[in-house]
Amino acid sequence: MVGYALNALSGDDSVPWQRVINARGEISRRGDREWERWQRTLLEEEGIAFSASGRVDLNTFRWKPADDS
């Protein structure tokens, strides 16, 4: 569902789409490999590290919402 929502974004949308990766910590495959490279580049510029196999350590980089209690 998230993929469909992201696919519907316009080119000038401010949603940080590059931050969405799959449950295995990988960039999901698309029809265009350049977009996958672009997403990885954007993530690396944000300080996200990838393993040699192309995965992100989800324990390190997973979004952790603030505990407001």
N, C-alpha and C positions, 0 to 999 in steps of 0.2 A: 504494500500500500504506500509506503514511504516513497518508493521508487516512482510510482505513478504520480504522486504529488510533486516530486522534484522535477519530473519530466515536463510537467505543465507550467513550470516557472518561465517567465519571460527573460530575455537576455539581460535586462537591466534591473532585475530583482535583487534585493539586498539580503535575501536568505542565504546563510552560510552553508550552501549545499555541499561544499567540499568536506565538511566535517562528518558527513554521514558515511560510515563504512559498515560492512556486514558483520554478522555475529562471530565470524572467524577472525575478525580483525583485518580483513582484506578490503581493498577497493573492489567493488563489484564490477564485473566485466560489462562492457558496453560494446556497441557495434564499432565504435571509433576508439582505437587505442590511444590516440592523441589526447582525448579527454581524460583517460585514466592517468596518463603521464602528467597532465596539467593538474589534476586533483592531487596527485602525490606531491608535486612541486609546491602547491599551495599549502598542503599540510606540513611539509618539511620547513617551509618558511615560517610556520607557526610554532616550530619546535617539536613537531611530532616525529619520532624516530621509527624507522622500519627495520625489521630483521632482514637477514640475507634472503629469506624466503618471501619477503614482501609483506609481512604481517606487522601489525601494530600491537603492542602489548596492552591489552584492554585493562588489565589491572592497574597499569600506570596511567593510561591516557583516557580512560572512560570518564564520561561526564558524571560528576558527583554533585547532585543538587545540595544546596545549603540546607542544613537542619535548622528550621526556624523555631523549634520547641525549646 
